[in-house]
Amino acid sequence: MSERILPSKSTTAHPDLDWSQVKETVLMLNLAAAQVEFSLRDGHSSVDVLADSFTSMAGGISDIEKSFKELINTYDIKDDLNDSVIDLCETVADKMQHAIIAFQFYDKLVQRLDHVVASLSQLGELVGDSSSIYSPKAWMALQDKIRSKYSMQQERELFDALMEGEDVESVLKRLHKLTEQSREDDDIELF
């Protein structure tokens, strides 16, 4: 069995009288928040480029369709190829619209993960504060602060259900069904 190697400055590698599970918990919460934040930053610029590209292409397809229709009308061209080209333009424009909607769902994902990062950081601060960690008022204030940041209904429903002690798996199944229904309806919630 190989031995794990921790960084030389890790408090776990060299525990002293000041070592505690609380400090280690705060470090691990900070690590989780940093990993999510790093991943978000890493993927965000690529998704922005893709979203801009799809939006631009959708506009380009629309311009091509308009120009083609003008050509048909100007030269009074009648043939099956015309309908075929127009149908292809409409199909591509429709696919572009679906891609743009998918990017809107990605934006919701990013917003949720941003909330996770903020929540983990705030939780780490509370757990690391020996004067607040045992205070129900401090925990209530933290929960109120976290919930107040949620702009999407599903986030608030998830928060409320879990704070009331509902089973995680049942809440996630219920919200997943609502999300799937929303996608089928192409109902984009603005946030």
C-alpha positions, 0 to 999 in steps of 0.5 A: 500500500502506497503512502499518501504524501501531503504538502509539507505545510499541511496541518494534518501532516504536522499536527500540533496543539492548535490542530482541530477537526473544525480547522480541517473541515474549513480547509476542506470546505474551502477546497471544495469551493475553490475546485468548483470556482476553478472549474467554472472559470475554466469552462466559462470562456469556452461556452461564451465563445460557443454561445456567441458563435451559435447566435451569430450563425443563427443570424447568418442563416436568417440572412441567407434565407432572406437573400435567397428569397429576394433572389427567387422573387427578383428573378421569378425562379420557380423550382423544387430546389427553392423550397428545399433550400428554404426548408434547410435554412429553417431547419438549421435556424431551428437547430440553432435555436435549440442550441441557444436554449441549451446554453441558457440551461448551462447559464442556470448551471453556472448560477447554481454552482456560483451559489454552491461556492458562496454557500460553502465559503459562508459555511466555512466562515461559520464553522471556523468561528468558535463564537458562532458555531454553536449558535442557532441564531448564527445558523439561521442567519446563514440559512436566510442569507443563502436562501436570499441569494437564490433567484430560481424557484427550483433552488428555493424549493430544494433549499426549503425541502431539505431544511424541512428534513425531506429526503434528498433523493425524493426532492431531486427526483421531483425537481428533475421531473419539473426540469425535464418538463420545462425543457420539453416546453422550452420554458426558459426562466429568466434570472 
